[in-house]
Amino acid sequence: MGAEVDALYEIGRHATGSHEIPCERDETARASGGSSGEGGGVLLYLSFQGVSKLRERWSRYNALGGSKRRKRENAASLFVSRNAEYVAVAVGNRIYILRKSDGYESPCGIYTNNNRMAFFTNGAWLEDQGIFGVVDDSNSLCLIKENGDVLTRRTSNQLKLSSTIIDLLVQDASSSQRGFYIFTTDCKVHKFDYTREPEAALYQVSIVTKDVPSTRSPQLPQSLSCVDYHQDHSLVVLVGDSTHSSSSNGCSGAYFLYVLHFDEYLELSLSFQSAPLEGVFSPPTDRKTLVPLPKVRISPQGKRIATLDLNGSVDIFVLNGNMRSVSLHPHGSGAGTHLIGVKDISWWTDNILMIVKEDGRISMYSIAEDMVVSKGDLALSTPLLEKAKAIEGYAFVLQSSRQMDSVPGDHQHTEMDKIFWSLVSFSKVTVLEMYSVLIRKNQQKEALDFASQYNLDKDDVLKACWLHSAGDIHDIQSYLVKIKDQAFVLSECVNKVGPTEAALKALFSFGFRMTDRYKFSEPDNSGDGSAWDSRIIRLRLLWYNDLLETFLGINMGR
């Protein structure tokens, strides 16, 4: 039952919104330089040097993140700070900033990129300072305050990085370590020190490989696919050097897992390099993959690692005691049906992984039991998962959908699609808390089933059922007679007005039976105050019964 308890959660619904973005067909047309009917478009008005420069910049744009545009189904991203104090929802060229103190109900800040074609690919929160670092698809870095104001912005040309930014991590510890760490696809790491404005510093972070206990010479990945970081353990995990090949069954490939640690000198030290593992982390050029972008995630306590490849296959690894090496978990090799056809993942606890299937269904998978331990799984539209890394059992889901205002060939098309989004949270609850949630939401049948499953006292849910009922004879038999709280039952017999004469008489009759031993003709030597209260209630029941009979006699001729 332990795993089932871990998988109990309450769903919270928060902010919703919409934003218009350029439709995909317009992006494709622009990428190809316009249709033939336009006679070459803007290129006709440029000199030869201008055309060459434009093509050069377009090629660089494609190389430095432009290709990621095709991987984003709805151009939506979700970024949660370490303790969930802040949540950023990025849709197209706009970012909505939500705060925990506001219940994530409405944005405390909104930032809009001036380039309507832009969208955001990576981001990280410096939570204590309320600063959000975000990277767009042109490889530009922007630091945004919680109110949406820009703290600083660096374009790709100003950063002068050697390759595309693959991810952005933060050190939110001491002032000497605090900052944004930029990982690029060529496995270079740079720290961006924003505190030195107006000349913010960008310097490379060394990666030391001498500490790897291996007979062969360790090699850093030449092509980095995804990154994750666990601040409490100064632990960094990389996935890279993926190769792939096409086959009649689809696409297969190999990748390597790397374990690194930040040392006291703010350098990264490589601790472990895995043997080749099966999985596709480098996007093939000739086919669309199930997953837009691959993912690697460290569990909340730093005991396990999960990877999600582009084919939707999940691998799970176990970190050893000193977190210097990993081994493949026997249940987590992507062979089971639960770990294939997966669109997104996020850790719930160290033993339970949240999984999004292709149909948008979100479930909780127990690694120890190799089974799904959640019930009544929620299905959402294009859900994206992200958790608060410092809080176990707390995760957010961004669901989004695209509304196309027109279809190709429509003469009245607006060249814009509208993205609708909503933020949902999953919060871990105990058995009793879950029971209270079901009762509070008036889910009486589910609450009764839940009470039976966990052997809980059904009085609270029976009371809720009774209070929400009409109070007829069937309700008396189904709910009221089963409630053990006699004070509540007697109070309802006196105060509840049944919908019919028969129901009202049934209430009085039930009250009489319960107070039969409290007749005034019977001596009371118990000294119990509740006995006197029961006598008073019986007296009121007798009075109300006489009033009812008098009313019926006068008005009904009985």
Protein Blocks (a to p, Z undefined) as FASTA:
>chain_A
ZZmmmmgccdddddddddddddfklmmmmmnopafklnopjmlmpcfklmmmmmmmmmmm
mmnoplmmmmmmnlpacdddfkomaccddehjbccdddfkloomacfbdcddfblkbccf
bdcddfknopacdddfkopacdddfkopafbdcdfklnopabdcfbdcddfbdfklgccd
dddfkopacdddfklccbdcdddddddfklpccfbdcdddfbdfbdcddfklopacddeh
iacdddfklpadddddddddddfkopacdfbdcdddeddfbdcfkbccfblbacddddfk
opaccdddfkopacdddddfkopaccddfklnopamklgoiabdcdfblmbccdddfkop
acdddfklopafbehiacdehiacdddfkbghiacddddddddfbdehiakbghiacddd
dddddddddfklmmmmmmmnopaklmmmmmmmnopafklmmmmmmmmmnoiaklmmmmmm
mpmblmlmmmmmmmpccfbfklmmmmmmmmmmmmmmmcfkbccfkopaklmmmmmmmmmm
mmmmmmmmmmmmmmnoZZ
